């Protein structure tokens, strides 16, 4: 499953985890992608976009 938002295009970011001795190891930070039906179509959308859409509906 692709970990990118189909609305805003955000995806994974490169990051580093640090040990106690400050040695860096590469890792990925994933966004919170959810499957949601919008306008009768199932899409993968990030939680940030879901919150923004809910705010703009009011």
Secondary structure, DSSP 8 states (H G I E B T S, - for coil): ---S-TTT----EEEEEE-TT--EEEEEE---EEEEEETTEEEEEEHHHHHHHHHHH-
